[in-house]
């Protein structure tokens, strides 16, 4: 497995525990993590983790190939990669050397026009994906939206399976409330929650801009944003420039968000594109009404029947949706109940792991 998720290297992290669960499905699992630093780790005897210890991100691809050549010699049935871009290229080269099957995973909607126009790097990645995908023995995508986009492009593909990111719905439902946002921010009578990386594709600027209009009619509405990222300084400056310091609060990175979802009045997602959108499933599991752009998993478990769905970049509809839920608590209750009921049908952990194993076996 080739990944860029550095939390695999963090002792006791939920991601590391998930790797152990994946290891239980096979005789041996070797994981190469593209990272600037880290130590080799052995998990449960049959799971080994090898960091690339790269000097820069631009060396991730070459270093992943180097680490594989040094540490993984033979007896590999399958190489699986986190994306069809840099890790996909490394995985293809490694699978060719080891004469192993190749599975490419797609976690982002890379054929979205918003992804393609996002940067030159993204446009290069699209070209790379179109080169690599036909070479895979199977492809795992995390949403029907991505599968449909691959079909639309008429790429010559083998097996394409939809396997979402696992969310433990029952665990979220039963988790206690440790932080009550209304107690923490008693000045707000309506709390809008966002949980996100502070990156361009999340379009948090749109949410902050929408708040300027929301508070004209609802001055006690508050936007609470939990997360961190490269745009943190810019977002703080935007709040100050709009004079929204009293209505927009930054929480920083929060590890356990269950209490936040459960005590907010609405969850807001303004992404330009998503592969899946795990935060939508988490908020639905917690019983928090959702307003979201039409991205990722929207149209499946989260849809127009149980959430307020708006077009990407549509500030007016965001403002109208927030105002509608502030004014109509019955609508908010109806949406949250429908969404929670929809996600309750998601797989249990045992069912999910069985499907994960089958996605690997499909390659063979």
C-alpha positions in Angstrom: 0.0 0.0 0.0 1.3 3.5 -0.9 -0.2 6.4 1.0 0.4 10.0 1.8 -1.5 9.9 5.1 1.1 10.8 7.8 -1.2 9.8 10.6 -0.3 6.2 9.8 3.0 7.0 11.5 1.3 8.4 14.7 1.3 5.9 17.5 -2.3 5.1 18.6 -4.0 7.2 15.9 -7.3 6.1 14.5 -5.7 5.8 11.0 -3.0 3.5 12.4 -5.6 1.3 14.0 -7.4 1.1 10.7 -4.2 -0.1 9.0 -4.1 -2.9 11.6 -7.6 -3.9 10.7 -6.7 -4.0 7.0 -3.7 -6.1 8.0 -6.1 -8.7 9.5 -7.5 -9.3 6.0 -4.2 -10.5 4.5 -1.1 -12.6 5.4 1.2 -9.5 5.2 0.7 -5.8 4.6 3.6 -3.5 3.8 2.7 0.2 3.8 4.9 3.0 2.3 4.0 6.4 3.7 5.2 9.4 1.7 6.4 11.7 4.5 9.4 14.0 5.3 10.2 12.2 8.4 9.3 9.1 10.4 10.4 5.8 11.8 9.8 2.3 10.4 7.0 0.6 12.5 5.9 -2.9 12.9 2.2 -3.4 13.7 0.7 -6.7 14.8 3.7 -8.6 13.3 2.3 -8.8 9.8 1.9 -5.0 9.1 5.1 -3.0 8.4 5.2 0.8 7.8 8.0 2.4 5.9 8.3 6.2 5.7 10.0 7.7 2.7 11.8 10.4 4.8 11.8 12.6 1.8 13.6 16.0 1.7 10.7 17.5 -0.2 7.2 16.5 -1.5 8.6 16.6 -5.0 10.7 13.5 -4.1 7.8 11.4 -2.8 7.4 9.5 -6.0 11.0 8.6 -6.4 11.5 7.8 -2.7 8.5 5.5 -2.6 10.0 3.5 -5.5 13.4 3.5 -3.7 11.9 2.3 -0.4 10.0 -0.5 -2.1 13.1 -1.6 -4.0 15.1 -1.7 -0.8 12.5 -3.3 1.6 10.0 -5.2 -0.6 11.6 -7.9 -2.8 9.0 -10.5 -3.7 5.9 -12.5 -2.8 3.6 -9.5 -3.3 0.2 -10.2 -4.9 -1.1 -6.7 -5.0 0.0 -3.1 -4.9 -2.7 -0.6 -3.9 -2.3 3.2 -4.0 -4.1 6.1 -2.4 -4.6 8.0 -5.7 -4.1 7.7 -9.5 -1.5 10.5 -9.4 2.0 10.5 -7.8 1.4 7.4 -5.6 -0.3 5.7 -8.5 2.7 6.2 -10.7 5.0 4.8 -8.0 2.6 1.9 -7.5 2.5 1.1 -11.2 6.3 1.0 -11.4 6.6 -1.1 -8.3 3.9 -3.5 -9.4 5.7 -3.9 -12.8 8.9 -4.8 -11.0 7.3 -7.2 -8.6 5.0 -8.7 -11.3 2.0 -7.9 -8.9 -1.5 -6.7 -9.6 -2.3 -3.0 -9.3 -5.3 -1.4 -7.7 -5.7 2.4 -8.0 -7.9 4.1 -5.5 -9.7 7.4 -6.2 -10.6 9.6 -3.2 -11.2 12.9 -5.0 -13.5 14.0 -7.8 -10.5 14.7 -10.1 -12.6 15.1 -13.2 -14.7 17.9 -11.7 -14.1 21.1 -13.6 -13.4 22.8 -10.3 -10.5 20.3 -9.6 -9.1 20.7 -13.2 -9.2 24.5 -13.1 -7.7 24.6 -9.5 -4.1 24.6 -10.5 -1.5 23.6 -13.1 -0.6 20.7 -10.8 -4.1 19.4 -10.9 -4.2 19.6 -14.7 -1.0 17.5 -14.8 -2.5 15.0 -12.4 -5.6 14.6 -14.6 -3.3 13.7 -17.5 -1.3 11.3 -15.3 -4.5 9.6 -14.1 -5.8 9.1 -17.7 -2.5 7.4 -18.4 -2.5 5.2 -15.4 -6.1 4.1 -14.9 -6.2 1.8 -18.0 -3.1 0.0 -16.6 -4.9 -0.9 -13.3 -6.3 -4.4 -12.6 -9.0 -2.8 -10.6 -10.1 0.7 -9.5 -11.7 1.6 -6.2 -13.7 4.8 -6.0 -15.4 6.2 -2.9 -18.6 7.5 -4.4 -21.0 6.9 -7.3 -20.3 10.4 -8.5 -16.6 9.5 -9.2 -17.7 6.2 -10.9 -20.1 8.1 -13.1 -17.4 10.7 -14.1 -15.1 7.9 -15.2 -17.9 6.4 -17.4 -18.5 9.8 -18.9 -14.9 10.2 -20.0 -15.0 6.8 -21.8 -11.7 5.7 -20.3 -10.7 2.1 -21.0 -11.1 0.6 -17.6 -11.2 -2.8 -15.9 -13.2 -3.4 -12.7 -14.5 -0.2 -11.0 -16.0 -0.8 -7.5 -17.6 1.8 -5.2 -16.4 1.5 -1.6 -17.0 4.6 0.5 -14.8 5.6 3.4 -15.9 3.9 6.6 -17.8 5.9 9.2 -18.8 4.2 12.4 -22.3 5.5 12.6 -23.3 3.7 15.8 -20.2 4.9 17.6 -20.9 8.5 16.7 -24.6 8.1 17.8 -23.6 6.8 21.2 -20.7 9.1 21.9 -21.2 11.4 24.9 -21.3 15.2 24.5 -18.1 16.6 26.0 -18.3 20.1 24.5 -21.6 22.0 24.1 -21.2 24.7 21.6 -24.1 26.7 22.9 -22.5 26.7 26.4 -19.2 27.7 24.9 -20.7 30.5 22.8 -23.8 31.6 24.8 -23.9 34.8 22.7 -25.1 32.8 19.7 -28.8 31.6 19.4 -28.1 29.7 16.2 -24.7 28.0 15.5 -23.5 27.0 12.1 -20.6 24.5 12.2 -17.9 23.9 9.6 -15.2 21.2 10.0 -12.6 21.4 7.3 -9.1 21.7 6.1 -8.3 25.3 5.2 -7.5 24.7 1.6 -8.8 26.4 -1.6 -11.1 23.6 -2.7 -13.1 23.8 0.5 -14.1 27.4 -0.3 -14.5 28.5 3.3 -14.2 32.1 2.0 -17.7 31.6 0.6 -19.2 30.6 3.9 -17.6 33.6 5.6 -18.8 35.9 2.9 -22.4 34.5 3.3 -22.3 35.2 7.0 -22.1 38.9 6.3 -25.6 38.6 4.8 -26.9 36.1 7.3 -26.3 38.4 10.3 -28.2 41.3 8.7 -31.4 39.5 9.7 -30.0 37.2 12.4 -27.4 39.2 14.3 -27.0 36.4 17.0 -26.1 33.7 14.4 -22.6 32.4 14.8 -20.3 30.4 12.5 -17.9 28.1 14.3 -15.1 26.7 12.1 -13.0 23.7 13.3 -9.9 22.9 11.2 -6.5 24.2 10.0 -4.5 24.5 6.8 -2.6 26.7 4.5 -5.3 29.4 4.2 -5.6 30.0 8.0 -4.1 33.5 7.9 -6.1 34.6 4.8 -9.4 33.4 6.4 -8.7 35.3 9.6 -7.9 38.4 7.6 -11.2 38.0 5.7 -13.1 37.8 9.0 -11.5 41.0 10.3 -11.9 42.9 7.0 -15.7 42.1 7.0 -16.0 43.0 10.6 -17.2 39.5 11.6 -15.0 38.9 14.6 -18.0 38.6 16.9 -19.9 36.2 14.7 -17.1 33.9 13.3 -15.0 31.8 15.6 -12.0 29.6 14.7 -11.6 26.5 16.9 -8.3 25.1 15.4 -7.9 21.4 14.7 -10.3 19.3 16.8 -9.6 15.5 17.0 -13.0 14.4 18.2 -15.8 16.3 16.6 -18.9 14.3 17.7 -19.8 16.8 20.4 -19.6 19.7 17.9 -21.9 18.0 15.4 -24.4 17.1 18.2 -24.6 20.6 19.6 -24.6 22.7 16.5 -27.8 23.8 14.8 -26.6 23.1 11.3 -23.6 21.7 9.5 -22.4 23.7 6.5 -20.2 22.4 3.6 -19.2 24.8 0.9 -16.6 22.6 -1.0 -16.0 23.1 -4.7 -15.5 19.3 -5.1 -15.2 16.3 -2.8 -14.5 12.6 -3.5 -16.8 11.5 -0.7 -17.3 14.0 2.1 -17.0 12.1 5.3 -18.0 15.1 7.4 -21.5 14.9 5.8 -21.9 11.4 7.0 -20.6 12.3 10.4 -23.0 15.2 10.8 -25.9 13.1 9.6 -25.0 10.4 12.1 -25.0 13.0 14.9 -28.4 14.3 14.0 -27.2 17.7 12.7 -29.1 19.2 9.8 -27.0 19.7 6.7 -26.6 22.5 4.1 -24.1 21.5 1.4 -22.9 22.2 -2.1 -23.6 19.4 -4.6 -20.4 17.5 -4.2 -19.1 14.0 -3.3 -21.5 11.7 -1.7 -24.5 14.1 -2.2 -27.1 12.2 -4.2 -26.5 9.0 -2.2 -27.1 8.8 1.5 -27.1 12.6 1.7 -29.5 14.0 -0.8 -32.1 16.7 -1.5 -34.7 14.7 0.5 -32.8 15.0 3.8 -30.5 18.0 3.3 -30.5 21.4 1.8 -28.3 21.1 -1.4 -27.1 24.1 -3.4 -25.0 24.6 -6.4 -21.2 25.0 -6.0 -20.4 28.7 -5.3 -24.1 29.8 -4.9 -23.9 32.3 -2.0 -27.5 33.4 -2.3 -28.8 29.9 -1.8 -26.5 29.3 1.1 -27.8 32.5 2.8 -31.4 31.5 2.0 -30.9 28.0 3.3 -29.4 29.2 6.6 -32.1 31.7 7.1 -34.8 29.1 6.3 -33.5 26.8 9.1 -33.2 29.6 11.6 -36.8 30.5 11.0 -38.2 27.0 10.8 -37.1 24.6 13.5 -39.6 22.0 12.3 -37.9 21.8 9.0 -34.5 21.4 10.7 -35.9 18.5 12.8 -37.4 16.8 9.8 -34.1 17.0 7.8 -31.9 15.8 10.6 -34.2 12.8 11.3 -34.3 11.8 7.7 -30.6 12.1 7.3 -29.8 10.1 10.4 -32.2 7.4 9.3 -30.5 7.3 5.8 -27.0 6.8 7.2 -28.1 4.2 9.7 -28.2 1.8 6.7 -24.5 2.1 6.1 -22.3 -1.0 6.6 -21.1 -2.1 10.0 -17.3 -2.4 10.5 -17.4 -6.1 9.9 -19.4 -5.7 6.7 -17.1 -2.9 5.5 -13.9 -4.9 6.1 -15.4 -7.8 4.1 -16.1 -5.5 1.2 -12.6 -4.0 1.5 -11.1 -7.5 1.2 -13.3 -8.3 -1.8 -12.1 -5.2 -3.5 -8.5 -6.5 -3.2 -9.5 -10.0 -4.3 -11.2 -8.6 -7.4 -7.7 -7.6 -8.7 -6.5 -11.2 -8.5 
